[in-house]
């Protein structure tokens, strides 16, 4: 198995404008992905996302916005150490590409950079599978959240 690029694609019954807001706005992100999100929506903007808040071991993860092309593309680097600039060798790149499809949107998620981290094979496989399982869990939550927004 190749552990270099993780790809997922889902159809969401909402316009690219709506889906873009849900994948790029910290307020919306916390409804389907992390427990907390704080970053400016500008290329180079830095902040953090927090998972497992309310547990004994919350995980704060740095995030740096790379591209913002509303309503077509949002990308960011994450998992780099807090306080360090994001780079190819210390972070993963996540890209949400949004393509109009009928009355909805096809969301294409790509996460790259696993091999560039310099991890030993066992760590590489574990990290890849962890992210693979994570996106498989969170992307359906994204679609459900957009559905709730549309129903309002």
Secondary structure, DSSP 8 states (H G I E B T S, - for coil): ---SEEEEEEEESS-HHHHHHHHH-HHHHTTTS-SEEE--SSTT-EEEEEESTTSTT-EEEEEEEEEEETTTEEEEEE-S-TTS---TTT-EEEEEEEEEETTEEEEEEEEE-SGGG---HHHHHHHHHHHHHHHHHHHHHHHHHHHHHHH-
